[in-house]
Amino acid sequence: MKNIFVGNLSFGATEQAVRTLFEAHGAVDRVNIVTDRDSGQPRGFGFVEMSNDAEGNKAIAALNGKDLDGRALNVNEAKAKTERSGGGGGQKRW
């Protein structure tokens, strides 16, 4: 399973448009464009899952820097999500 990060998406990009772009390089299992939890607006990036690692690597090589809706895509292997520490920043006041 290859999990691929797709950055610099236009805010008008659809999951179907991203799927079509990646399907030219292999079978796509899932496409997820990340949205803001409060407004529901796209945040300009998403993830594509491809079950075949070789096809995923081929897609990364072919699509990184490719233009979609006037924007050069940033495509690379997604990094594992790191654990975020709690807290709101700033100093605690006792």
SEFIZA-3560 file (N, C-alpha, C; in Angstrom, 3 decimals):
REM SEFIZA-3560
<numar><xx>0.858</xx><yy>-1.188</yy><zz>0.000</zz><atom>N</atom></numar>
<numar><xx>0.000</xx><yy>0.000</yy><zz>0.000</zz><atom>CA</atom></numar>
<numar><xx>0.890</xx><yy>1.232</yy><zz>0.000</zz><atom>C</atom></numar>
<numar><xx>0.680</xx><yy>2.094</yy><zz>-0.963</zz><atom>N</atom></numar>
<numar><xx>1.445</xx><yy>3.337</yy><zz>-1.071</zz><atom>CA</atom></numar>
<numar><xx>0.501</xx><yy>4.490</yy><zz>-0.745</zz><atom>C</atom></numar>
<numar><xx>0.840</xx><yy>5.257</yy><zz>0.296</zz><atom>N</atom></numar>
<numar><xx>0.066</xx><yy>6.432</yy><zz>0.677</zz><atom>CA</atom></numar>
<numar><xx>0.829</xx><yy>7.649</yy><zz>0.168</zz><atom>C</atom></numar>
<numar><xx>0.177</xx><yy>8.435</yy><zz>-0.690</zz><atom>N</atom></numar>
<numar><xx>0.839</xx><yy>9.519</yy><zz>-1.396</zz><atom>CA</atom></numar>
<numar><xx>0.241</xx><yy>10.865</yy><zz>-0.983</zz><atom>C</atom></numar>
<numar><xx>1.116</xx><yy>11.798</yy><zz>-0.623</zz><atom>N</atom></numar>
<numar><xx>0.705</xx><yy>13.164</yy><zz>-0.295</zz><atom>CA</atom></numar>
<numar><xx>0.642</xx><yy>13.965</yy><zz>-1.587</zz><atom>C</atom></numar>
<numar><xx>-0.424</xx><yy>14.735</yy><zz>-1.763</zz><atom>N</atom></numar>
<numar><xx>-0.573</xx><yy>15.604</yy><zz>-2.933</zz><atom>CA</atom></numar>
<numar><xx>-0.806</xx><yy>17.021</yy><zz>-2.420</zz><atom>C</atom></numar>
<numar><xx>0.171</xx><yy>17.871</yy><zz>-2.587</zz><atom>N</atom></numar>
<numar><xx>0.080</xx><yy>19.242</yy><zz>-2.092</zz><atom>CA</atom></numar>
<numar><xx>-0.034</xx><yy>20.255</yy><zz>-3.215</zz><atom>C</atom></numar>
<numar><xx>-0.368</xx><yy>21.477</yy><zz>-2.848</zz><atom>N</atom></numar>
<numar><xx>-0.537</xx><yy>22.612</yy><zz>-3.744</zz><atom>CA</atom></numar>
<numar><xx>-1.721</xx><yy>22.410</yy><zz>-4.691</zz><atom>C</atom></numar>
<numar><xx>-2.745</xx><yy>21.730</yy><zz>-4.203</zz><atom>N</atom></numar>
<numar><xx>-3.969</xx><yy>21.576</yy><zz>-4.987</zz><atom>CA</atom></numar>
<numar><xx>-4.719</xx><yy>22.900</yy><zz>-5.016</zz><atom>C</atom></numar>
<numar><xx>-5.356</xx><yy>23.192</yy><zz>-6.136</zz><atom>N</atom></numar>
<numar><xx>-6.208</xx><yy>24.376</yy><zz>-6.179</zz><atom>CA</atom></numar>
<numar><xx>-7.421</xx><yy>24.091</yy><zz>-5.296</zz><atom>C</atom></numar>
<numar><xx>-8.046</xx><yy>25.129</yy><zz>-4.790</zz><atom>N</atom></numar>
<numar><xx>-9.197</xx><yy>24.931</yy><zz>-3.913</zz><atom>CA</atom></numar>
<numar><xx>-10.407</xx><yy>24.412</yy><zz>-4.677</zz><atom>C</atom></numar>
<numar><xx>-10.339</xx><yy>24.443</yy><zz>-6.013</zz><atom>N</atom></numar>
<numar><xx>-11.422</xx><yy>23.908</yy><zz>-6.829</zz><atom>CA</atom></numar>
<numar><xx>-11.197</xx><yy>22.471</yy><zz>-7.279</zz><atom>C</atom></numar>
<numar><xx>-10.045</xx><yy>21.898</yy><zz>-6.920</zz><atom>N</atom></numar>
<numar><xx>-9.746</xx><yy>20.520</yy><zz>-7.336</zz><atom>CA</atom></numar>
<numar><xx>-10.721</xx><yy>19.542</yy><zz>-6.677</zz><atom>C</atom></numar>
<numar><xx>-11.168</xx><yy>18.556</yy><zz>-7.453</zz><atom>N</atom></numar>
<numar><xx>-12.100</xx><yy>17.555</yy><zz>-6.932</zz><atom>CA</atom></numar>
<numar><xx>-11.388</xx><yy>16.221</yy><zz>-6.751</zz><atom>C</atom></numar>
<numar><xx>-11.982</xx><yy>15.368</yy><zz>-5.908</zz><atom>N</atom></numar>
<numar><xx>-11.416</xx><yy>14.032</yy><zz>-5.726</zz><atom>CA</atom></numar>
<numar><xx>-11.416</xx><yy>13.277</yy><zz>-7.045</zz><atom>C</atom></numar>
<numar><xx>-12.446</xx><yy>13.470</yy><zz>-7.866</zz><atom>N</atom></numar>
<numar><xx>-12.508</xx><yy>12.783</yy><zz>-9.159</zz><atom>CA</atom></numar>
<numar><xx>-11.382</xx><yy>13.239</yy><zz>-10.092</zz><atom>C</atom></numar>
<numar><xx>-11.066</xx><yy>14.527</yy><zz>-10.105</zz><atom>N</atom></numar>
<numar><xx>-9.986</xx><yy>15.030</yy><zz>-10.955</zz><atom>CA</atom></numar>
<numar><xx>-8.642</xx><yy>14.451</yy><zz>-10.524</zz><atom>C</atom></numar>
<numar><xx>-8.421</xx><yy>14.373</yy><zz>-9.211</zz><atom>N</atom></numar>
<numar><xx>-7.167</xx><yy>13.813</yy><zz>-8.692</zz><atom>CA</atom></numar>
<numar><xx>-7.111</xx><yy>12.316</yy><zz>-8.999</zz><atom>C</atom></numar>
<numar><xx>-8.232</xx><yy>11.614</yy><zz>-8.829</zz><atom>N</atom></numar>
<numar><xx>-8.295</xx><yy>10.178</yy><zz>-9.120</zz><atom>CA</atom></numar>
<numar><xx>-7.953</xx><yy>9.917</yy><zz>-10.587</zz><atom>C</atom></numar>
<numar><xx>-8.539</xx><yy>10.698</yy><zz>-11.483</zz><atom>N</atom></numar>
<numar><xx>-8.292</xx><yy>10.523</yy><zz>-12.918</zz><atom>CA</atom></numar>
<numar><xx>-6.819</xx><yy>10.729</yy><zz>-13.247</zz><atom>C</atom></numar>
<numar><xx>-6.196</xx><yy>11.728</yy><zz>-12.631</zz><atom>N</atom></numar>
<numar><xx>-4.789</xx><yy>12.012</yy><zz>-12.849</zz><atom>CA</atom></numar>
<numar><xx>-3.926</xx><yy>10.816</yy><zz>-12.429</zz><atom>C</atom></numar>
<numar><xx>-4.215</xx><yy>10.238</yy><zz>-11.268</zz><atom>N</atom></numar>
<numar><xx>-3.414</xx><yy>9.132</yy><zz>-10.747</zz><atom>CA</atom></numar>
<numar><xx>-3.723</xx><yy>7.805</yy><zz>-11.429</zz><atom>C</atom></numar>
<numar><xx>-4.954</xx><yy>7.610</yy><zz>-11.881</zz><atom>N</atom></numar>
<numar><xx>-5.328</xx><yy>6.343</yy><zz>-12.523</zz><atom>CA</atom></numar>
<numar><xx>-4.577</xx><yy>6.104</yy><zz>-13.825</zz><atom>C</atom></numar>
<numar><xx>-4.027</xx><yy>7.151</yy><zz>-14.407</zz><atom>N</atom></numar>
<numar><xx>-3.205</xx><yy>6.979</yy><zz>-15.606</zz><atom>CA</atom></numar>
<numar><xx>-1.933</xx><yy>6.195</yy><zz>-15.293</zz><atom>C</atom></numar>
<numar><xx>-1.610</xx><yy>6.056</yy><zz>-14.003</zz><atom>N</atom></numar>
<numar><xx>-0.376</xx><yy>5.385</yy><zz>-13.593</zz><atom>CA</atom></numar>
<numar><xx>-0.629</xx><yy>4.106</yy><zz>-12.810</zz><atom>C</atom></numar>
<numar><xx>-1.893</xx><yy>3.748</yy><zz>-12.572</zz><atom>N</atom></numar>
<numar><xx>-2.201</xx><yy>2.521</yy><zz>-11.857</zz><atom>CA</atom></numar>
<numar><xx>-3.530</xx><yy>2.609</yy><zz>-11.128</zz><atom>C</atom></numar>
<numar><xx>-3.855</xx><yy>1.531</yy><zz>-10.432</zz><atom>N</atom></numar>
<numar><xx>-5.129</xx><yy>1.452</yy><zz>-9.717</zz><atom>CA</atom></numar>
<numar><xx>-5.102</xx><yy>2.317</yy><zz>-8.459</zz><atom>C</atom></numar>
<numar><xx>-6.144</xx><yy>3.129</yy><zz>-8.299</zz><atom>N</atom></numar>
<numar><xx>-6.271</xx><yy>4.015</yy><zz>-7.142</zz><atom>CA</atom></numar>
<numar><xx>-7.323</xx><yy>3.435</yy><zz>-6.206</zz><atom>C</atom></numar>
<numar><xx>-6.945</xx><yy>3.233</yy><zz>-4.950</zz><atom>N</atom></numar>
<numar><xx>-7.883</xx><yy>2.692</yy><zz>-3.966</zz><atom>CA</atom></numar>
<numar><xx>-8.743</xx><yy>3.786</yy><zz>-3.343</zz><atom>C</atom></numar>
<numar><xx>-8.111</xx><yy>4.920</yy><zz>-3.018</zz><atom>N</atom></numar>
<numar><xx>-8.840</xx><yy>5.957</yy><zz>-2.289</zz><atom>CA</atom></numar>
<numar><xx>-8.201</xx><yy>7.310</yy><zz>-2.552</zz><atom>C</atom></numar>
<numar><xx>-9.056</xx><yy>8.344</yy><zz>-2.611</zz><atom>N</atom></numar>
<numar><xx>-8.600</xx><yy>9.733</yy><zz>-2.729</zz><atom>CA</atom></numar>
<numar><xx>-9.298</xx><yy>10.515</yy><zz>-1.629</zz><atom>C</atom></numar>
<numar><xx>-8.532</xx><yy>11.330</yy><zz>-0.910</zz><atom>N</atom></numar>
<numar><xx>-9.102</xx><yy>12.147</yy><zz>0.155</zz><atom>CA</atom></numar>
<numar><xx>-8.509</xx><yy>13.549</yy><zz>0.069</zz><atom>C</atom></numar>
<numar><xx>-9.352</xx><yy>14.534</yy><zz>-0.256</zz><atom>N</atom></numar>
<numar><xx>-8.916</xx><yy>15.934</yy><zz>-0.217</zz><atom>CA</atom></numar>
<numar><xx>-9.286</xx><yy>16.467</yy><zz>1.160</zz><atom>C</atom></numar>
<numar><xx>-8.291</xx><yy>16.973</yy><zz>1.870</zz><atom>N</atom></numar>
<numar><xx>-8.480</xx><yy>17.420</yy><zz>3.248</zz><atom>CA</atom></numar>
<numar><xx>-9.219</xx><yy>18.757</yy><zz>3.265</zz><atom>C</atom></numar>
<numar><xx>-10.221</xx><yy>18.833</yy><zz>4.142</zz><atom>N</atom></numar>
<numar><xx>-11.006</xx><yy>20.061</yy><zz>4.280</zz><atom>CA</atom></numar>
<numar><xx>-10.884</xx><yy>20.599</yy><zz>5.706</zz><atom>C</atom></numar>
<numar><xx>-11.116</xx><yy>21.884</yy><zz>5.847</zz><atom>N</atom></numar>
<numar><xx>-11.113</xx><yy>22.531</yy><zz>7.150</zz><atom>CA</atom></numar>
<numar><xx>-12.309</xx><yy>22.034</yy><zz>7.950</zz><atom>C</atom></numar>
<numar><xx>-12.085</xx><yy>21.637</yy><zz>9.182</zz><atom>N</atom></numar>
<numar><xx>-13.184</xx><yy>21.046</yy><zz>9.954</zz><atom>CA</atom></numar>
<numar><xx>-14.272</xx><yy>22.055</yy><zz>10.318</zz><atom>C</atom></numar>
<numar><xx>-13.923</xx><yy>23.345</yy><zz>10.381</zz><atom>N</atom></numar>
<numar><xx>-14.920</xx><yy>24.355</yy><zz>10.728</zz><atom>CA</atom></numar>
<numar><xx>-15.687</xx><yy>24.864</yy><zz>9.506</zz><atom>C</atom></numar>
<numar><xx>-14.959</xx><yy>25.221</yy><zz>8.456</zz><atom>N</atom></numar>
<numar><xx>-15.613</xx><yy>25.830</yy><zz>7.294</zz><atom>CA</atom></numar>
<numar><xx>-15.999</xx><yy>24.824</yy><zz>6.220</zz><atom>C</atom></numar>
<numar><xx>-15.342</xx><yy>23.646</yy><zz>6.219</zz><atom>N</atom></numar>
<numar><xx>-15.604</xx><yy>22.659</yy><zz>5.182</zz><atom>CA</atom></numar>
<numar><xx>-14.899</xx><yy>22.958</yy><zz>3.870</zz><atom>C</atom></numar>
<numar><xx>-14.120</xx><yy>24.046</yy><zz>3.821</zz><atom>N</atom></numar>
<numar><xx>-13.397</xx><yy>24.422</yy><zz>2.607</zz><atom>CA</atom></numar>
<numar><xx>-12.148</xx><yy>23.556</yy><zz>2.444</zz><atom>C</atom></numar>
<numar><xx>-11.790</xx><yy>23.238</yy><zz>1.199</zz><atom>N</atom></numar>
<numar><xx>-10.556</xx><yy>22.463</yy><zz>0.974</zz><atom>CA</atom></numar>
<numar><xx>-9.342</xx><yy>23.215</yy><zz>1.503</zz><atom>C</atom></numar>
<numar><xx>-8.350</xx><yy>22.460</yy><zz>2.004</zz><atom>N</atom></numar>
<numar><xx>-7.147</xx><yy>23.080</yy><zz>2.560</zz><atom>CA</atom></numar>
<numar><xx>-5.978</xx><yy>23.090</yy><zz>1.582</zz><atom>C</atom></numar>
<numar><xx>-6.184</xx><yy>22.578</yy><zz>0.361</zz><atom>N</atom></numar>
<numar><xx>-5.136</xx><yy>22.648</yy><zz>-0.653</zz><atom>CA</atom></numar>
<numar><xx>-4.216</xx><yy>21.447</yy><zz>-0.706</zz><atom>C</atom></numar>
<numar><xx>-4.568</xx><yy>20.387</yy><zz>0.004</zz><atom>N</atom></numar>
<numar><xx>-3.773</xx><yy>19.164</yy><zz>-0.087</zz><atom>CA</atom></numar>
<numar><xx>-4.666</xx><yy>17.957</yy><zz>0.157</zz><atom>C</atom></numar>
<numar><xx>-4.130</xx><yy>16.798</yy><zz>-0.170</zz><atom>N</atom></numar>
<numar><xx>-4.892</xx><yy>15.570</yy><zz>0.022</zz><atom>CA</atom></numar>
<numar><xx>-3.979</xx><yy>14.358</yy><zz>-0.034</zz><atom>C</atom></numar>
<numar><xx>-4.600</xx><yy>13.187</yy><zz>-0.042</zz><atom>N</atom></numar>
<numar><xx>-3.868</xx><yy>11.929</yy><zz>-0.049</zz><atom>CA</atom></numar>
<numar><xx>-4.490</xx><yy>10.973</yy><zz>-1.052</zz><atom>C</atom></numar>
<numar><xx>-3.634</xx><yy>10.179</yy><zz>-1.680</zz><atom>N</atom></numar>
<numar><xx>-4.070</xx><yy>9.148</yy><zz>-2.615</zz><atom>CA</atom></numar>
<numar><xx>-3.470</xx><yy>7.838</yy><zz>-2.138</zz><atom>C</atom></numar>
<numar><xx>-4.292</xx><yy>6.788</yy><zz>-2.070</zz><atom>N</atom></numar>
<numar><xx>-3.800</xx><yy>5.457</yy><zz>-1.716</zz><atom>CA</atom></numar>
<numar><xx>-3.821</xx><yy>4.576</yy><zz>-2.955</zz><atom>C</atom></numar>
<numar><xx>-2.681</xx><yy>3.944</yy><zz>-3.214</zz><atom>N</atom></numar>
<numar><xx>-2.556</xx><yy>2.990</yy><zz>-4.315</zz><atom>CA</atom></numar>
<numar><xx>-2.032</xx><yy>1.684</yy><zz>-3.732</zz><atom>C</atom></numar>
<numar><xx>-2.673</xx><yy>0.562</yy><zz>-4.080</zz><atom>N</atom></numar>
<numar><xx>-2.299</xx><yy>-0.711</yy><zz>-3.462</zz><atom>CA</atom></numar>
<numar><xx>-0.982</xx><yy>-1.256</yy><zz>-4.000</zz><atom>C</atom></numar>
<numar><xx>-0.604</xx><yy>-0.889</yy><zz>-5.207</zz><atom>N</atom></numar>
<numar><xx>0.631</xx><yy>-1.392</yy><zz>-5.803</zz><atom>CA</atom></numar>
<numar><xx>1.741</xx><yy>-0.361</yy><zz>-5.609</zz><atom>C</atom></numar>
<numar><xx>2.775</xx><yy>-0.743</yy><zz>-4.842</zz><atom>N</atom></numar>
<numar><xx>3.869</xx><yy>0.188</yy><zz>-4.536</zz><atom>CA</atom></numar>
<numar><xx>4.584</xx><yy>0.679</yy><zz>-5.790</zz><atom>C</atom></numar>
<numar><xx>4.810</xx><yy>-0.216</yy><zz>-6.750</zz><atom>N</atom></numar>
<numar><xx>5.521</xx><yy>0.165</yy><zz>-7.978</zz><atom>CA</atom></numar>
<numar><xx>4.718</xx><yy>1.204</yy><zz>-8.753</zz><atom>C</atom></numar>
<numar><xx>3.410</xx><yy>1.012</yy><zz>-8.846</zz><atom>N</atom></numar>
<numar><xx>2.557</xx><yy>1.983</yy><zz>-9.527</zz><atom>CA</atom></numar>
<numar><xx>2.543</xx><yy>3.307</yy><zz>-8.773</zz><atom>C</atom></numar>
<numar><xx>2.539</xx><yy>3.232</yy><zz>-7.450</zz><atom>N</atom></numar>
<numar><xx>2.575</xx><yy>4.440</yy><zz>-6.627</zz><atom>CA</atom></numar>
<numar><xx>3.851</xx><yy>5.227</yy><zz>-6.857</zz><atom>C</atom></numar>
<numar><xx>4.988</xx><yy>4.523</yy><zz>-6.893</zz><atom>N</atom></numar>
<numar><xx>6.267</xx><yy>5.193</yy><zz>-7.140</zz><atom>CA</atom></numar>
<numar><xx>6.295</xx><yy>5.823</yy><zz>-8.527</zz><atom>C</atom></numar>
<numar><xx>5.718</xx><yy>5.106</yy><zz>-9.504</zz><atom>N</atom></numar>
<numar><xx>5.646</xx><yy>5.624</yy><zz>-10.881</zz><atom>CA</atom></numar>
<numar><xx>4.801</xx><yy>6.907</yy><zz>-10.919</zz><atom>C</atom></numar>
<numar><xx>3.679</xx><yy>6.897</yy><zz>-10.204</zz><atom>N</atom></numar>
<numar><xx>2.804</xx><yy>8.073</yy><zz>-10.161</zz><atom>CA</atom></numar>
<numar><xx>3.509</xx><yy>9.257</yy><zz>-9.505</zz><atom>C</atom></numar>
<numar><xx>4.226</xx><yy>9.007</yy><zz>-8.406</zz><atom>N</atom></numar>
<numar><xx>4.959</xx><yy>10.088</yy><zz>-7.724</zz><atom>CA</atom></numar>
<numar><xx>5.965</xx><yy>10.717</yy><zz>-8.679</zz><atom>C</atom></numar>
<numar><xx>6.742</xx><yy>9.868</yy><zz>-9.366</zz><atom>N</atom></numar>
<numar><xx>7.766</xx><yy>10.371</yy><zz>-10.280</zz><atom>CA</atom></numar>
<numar><xx>7.151</xx><yy>11.156</yy><zz>-11.437</zz><atom>C</atom></numar>
<numar><xx>6.022</xx><yy>10.673</yy><zz>-11.943</zz><atom>N</atom></numar>
<numar><xx>5.408</xx><yy>11.306</yy><zz>-13.111</zz><atom>CA</atom></numar>
<numar><xx>4.643</xx><yy>12.582</yy><zz>-12.765</zz><atom>C</atom></numar>
<numar><xx>4.062</xx><yy>12.642</yy><zz>-11.568</zz><atom>N</atom></numar>
<numar><xx>3.139</xx><yy>13.733</yy><zz>-11.266</zz><atom>CA</atom></numar>
<numar><xx>3.723</xx><yy>14.855</yy><zz>-10.410</zz><atom>C</atom></numar>
<numar><xx>4.855</xx><yy>14.625</yy><zz>-9.763</zz><atom>N</atom></numar>
<numar><xx>5.451</xx><yy>15.689</yy><zz>-8.957</zz><atom>CA</atom></numar>
<numar><xx>5.847</xx><yy>16.846</yy><zz>-9.880</zz><atom>C</atom></numar>
<numar><xx>5.296</xx><yy>18.025</yy><zz>-9.630</zz><atom>N</atom></numar>
<numar><xx>5.565</xx><yy>19.198</yy><zz>-10.452</zz><atom>CA</atom></numar>
<numar><xx>4.595</xx><yy>19.358</yy><zz>-11.616</zz><atom>C</atom></numar>
<numar><xx>3.731</xx><yy>18.362</yy><zz>-11.846</zz><atom>N</atom></numar>
<numar><xx>2.759</xx><yy>18.441</yy><zz>-12.949</zz><atom>CA</atom></numar>
<numar><xx>1.701</xx><yy>19.490</yy><zz>-12.630</zz><atom>C</atom></numar>
<numar><xx>1.250</xx><yy>20.164</yy><zz>-13.674</zz><atom>N</atom></numar>
<numar><xx>0.260</xx><yy>21.220</yy><zz>-13.527</zz><atom>CA</atom></numar>
<numar><xx>-1.151</xx><yy>20.636</yy><zz>-13.449</zz><atom>C</atom></numar>
<numar><xx>-1.918</xx><yy>21.066</yy><zz>-12.451</zz><atom>N</atom></numar>
<numar><xx>-3.342</xx><yy>20.746</yy><zz>-12.351</zz><atom>CA</atom></numar>
<numar><xx>-4.061</xx><yy>22.033</yy><zz>-11.971</zz><atom>C</atom></numar>
<numar><xx>-4.972</xx><yy>22.470</yy><zz>-12.809</zz><atom>N</atom></numar>
<numar><xx>-5.726</xx><yy>23.709</yy><zz>-12.570</zz><atom>CA</atom></numar>
<numar><xx>-4.805</xx><yy>24.913</yy><zz>-12.366</zz><atom>C</atom></numar>
<numar><xx>-3.686</xx><yy>24.954</yy><zz>-13.116</zz><atom>N</atom></numar>
<numar><xx>-2.787</xx><yy>26.099</yy><zz>-13.045</zz><atom>CA</atom></numar>
<numar><xx>-1.820</xx><yy>26.086</yy><zz>-11.878</zz><atom>C</atom></numar>
<numar><xx>-1.738</xx><yy>24.965</yy><zz>-11.163</zz><atom>N</atom></numar>
<numar><xx>-0.818</xx><yy>24.890</yy><zz>-10.016</zz><atom>CA</atom></numar>
<numar><xx>0.076</xx><yy>23.669</yy><zz>-10.159</zz><atom>C</atom></numar>
<numar><xx>1.362</xx><yy>23.836</yy><zz>-9.848</zz><atom>N</atom></numar>
<numar><xx>2.318</xx><yy>22.730</yy><zz>-9.907</zz><atom>CA</atom></numar>
<numar><xx>2.147</xx><yy>21.873</yy><zz>-8.655</zz><atom>C</atom></numar>
<numar><xx>1.792</xx><yy>20.613</yy><zz>-8.848</zz><atom>N</atom></numar>
<numar><xx>1.549</xx><yy>19.721</yy><zz>-7.715</zz><atom>CA</atom></numar>
<numar><xx>2.841</xx><yy>19.352</yy><zz>-6.997</zz><atom>C</atom></numar>
<numar><xx>2.734</xx><yy>19.174</yy><zz>-5.697</zz><atom>N</atom></numar>
<numar><xx>3.813</xx><yy>18.657</yy><zz>-4.862</zz><atom>CA</atom></numar>
<numar><xx>3.390</xx><yy>17.238</yy><zz>-4.482</zz><atom>C</atom></numar>
<numar><xx>4.006</xx><yy>16.236</yy><zz>-5.102</zz><atom>N</atom></numar>
<numar><xx>3.594</xx><yy>14.847</yy><zz>-4.914</zz><atom>CA</atom></numar>
<numar><xx>4.764</xx><yy>14.051</yy><zz>-4.352</zz><atom>C</atom></numar>
<numar><xx>4.555</xx><yy>13.421</yy><zz>-3.190</zz><atom>N</atom></numar>
<numar><xx>5.584</xx><yy>12.560</yy><zz>-2.621</zz><atom>CA</atom></numar>
<numar><xx>4.947</xx><yy>11.544</yy><zz>-1.679</zz><atom>C</atom></numar>
<numar><xx>5.755</xx><yy>10.594</yy><zz>-1.236</zz><atom>N</atom></numar>
<numar><xx>5.236</xx><yy>9.582</yy><zz>-0.323</zz><atom>CA</atom></numar>
<numar><xx>4.854</xx><yy>10.246</yy><zz>0.998</zz><atom>C</atom></numar>
<numar><xx>3.661</xx><yy>9.929</yy><zz>1.477</zz><atom>N</atom></numar>
<numar><xx>3.188</xx><yy>10.531</yy><zz>2.728</zz><atom>CA</atom></numar>
<numar><xx>4.013</xx><yy>9.995</yy><zz>3.889</zz><atom>C</atom></numar>
<numar><xx>4.330</xx><yy>10.869</yy><zz>4.801</zz><atom>N</atom></numar>
<numar><xx>5.043</xx><yy>10.469</yy><zz>6.016</zz><atom>CA</atom></numar>
<numar><xx>4.017</xx><yy>10.057</yy><zz>7.058</zz><atom>C</atom></numar>
<numar><xx>4.417</xx><yy>9.146</yy><zz>7.934</zz><atom>N</atom></numar>
<numar><xx>3.515</xx><yy>8.721</yy><zz>9.003</zz><atom>CA</atom></numar>
<numar><xx>3.162</xx><yy>9.919</yy><zz>9.868</zz><atom>C</atom></numar>
<numar><xx>1.917</xx><yy>9.970</yy><zz>10.287</zz><atom>N</atom></numar>
<numar><xx>1.451</xx><yy>11.074</yy><zz>11.123</zz><atom>CA</atom></numar>
<numar><xx>2.168</xx><yy>11.015</yy><zz>12.470</zz><atom>C</atom></numar>
<numar><xx>2.739</xx><yy>12.130</yy><zz>12.883</zz><atom>N</atom></numar>
<numar><xx>3.446</xx><yy>12.158</yy><zz>14.161</zz><atom>CA</atom></numar>
<numar><xx>2.478</xx><yy>12.543</yy><zz>15.268</zz><atom>C</atom></numar>
<numar><xx>2.768</xx><yy>12.066</yy><zz>16.425</zz><atom>N</atom></numar>
<numar><xx>1.935</xx><yy>12.369</yy><zz>17.596</zz><atom>CA</atom></numar>
<numar><xx>2.142</xx><yy>13.826</yy><zz>17.964</zz><atom>C</atom></numar>
<numar><xx>1.056</xx><yy>14.547</yy><zz>18.107</zz><atom>N</atom></numar>
<numar><xx>1.148</xx><yy>15.960</yy><zz>18.477</zz><atom>CA</atom></numar>
<numar><xx>0.943</xx><yy>16.098</yy><zz>19.975</zz><atom>C</atom></numar>
<numar><xx>1.748</xx><yy>16.958</yy><zz>20.581</zz><atom>N</atom></numar>
<numar><xx>1.588</xx><yy>17.166</yy><zz>22.018</zz><atom>CA</atom></numar>
<numar><xx>0.373</xx><yy>18.053</yy><zz>22.265</zz><atom>C</atom></numar>
<numar><xx>-0.266</xx><yy>17.835</yy><zz>23.380</zz><atom>N</atom></numar>
<numar><xx>-1.431</xx><yy>18.640</yy><zz>23.725</zz><atom>CA</atom></numar>
<numar><xx>-1.015</xx><yy>20.013</yy><zz>24.209</zz><atom>C</atom></numar>
<numar><xx>-1.953</xx><yy>20.829</yy><zz>24.501</zz><atom>N</atom></numar>
<numar><xx>-1.630</xx><yy>22.163</yy><zz>25.010</zz><atom>CA</atom></numar>
<numar><xx>-1.824</xx><yy>23.201</yy><zz>23.940</zz><atom>C</atom></numar>
<numar><xx>-2.068</xx><yy>24.397</yy><zz>24.366</zz><atom>N</atom></numar>
<numar><xx>-2.349</xx><yy>25.469</yy><zz>23.435</zz><atom>CA</atom></numar>
<numar><xx>-1.189</xx><yy>26.400</yy><zz>23.214</zz><atom>C</atom></numar>
<numar><xx>-0.024</xx><yy>26.036</yy><zz>23.678</zz><atom>N</atom></numar>
<numar><xx>1.118</xx><yy>26.940</yy><zz>23.545</zz><atom>CA</atom></numar>
<numar><xx>1.009</xx><yy>28.038</yy><zz>24.590</zz><atom>C</atom></numar>
<numar><xx>2.015</xx><yy>28.784</yy><zz>24.713</zz><atom>N</atom></numar>
<numar><xx>1.987</xx><yy>29.856</yy><zz>25.711</zz><atom>CA</atom></numar>
<numar><xx>2.300</xx><yy>29.312</yy><zz>27.101</zz><atom>C</atom></numar>
<numar><xx>2.326</xx><yy>30.196</yy><zz>28.058</zz><atom>N</atom></numar>
<numar><xx>2.689</xx><yy>29.807</yy><zz>29.408</zz><atom>CA</atom></numar>
<numar><xx>1.449</xx><yy>29.498</yy><zz>30.237</zz><atom>C</atom></numar>
<numar><xx>1.644</xx><yy>28.556</yy><zz>31.140</zz><atom>N</atom></numar>
<numar><xx>0.553</xx><yy>28.244</yy><zz>32.044</zz><atom>CA</atom></numar>
<numar><xx>0.531</xx><yy>29.282</yy><zz>33.169</zz><atom>C</atom></numar>
<numar><xx>-0.629</xx><yy>29.619</yy><zz>33.550</zz><atom>N</atom></numar>
<numar><xx>-0.768</xx><yy>30.588</yy><zz>34.658</zz><atom>CA</atom></numar>
<numar><xx>-1.436</xx><yy>29.875</yy><zz>35.824</zz><atom>C</atom></numar>
<numar><xx>-0.788</xx><yy>29.908</yy><zz>36.918</zz><atom>N</atom></numar>
<numar><xx>-1.320</xx><yy>29.210</yy><zz>38.104</zz><atom>CA</atom></numar>
<numar><xx>-2.058</xx><yy>30.159</yy><zz>38.917</zz><atom>C</atom></numar>
//
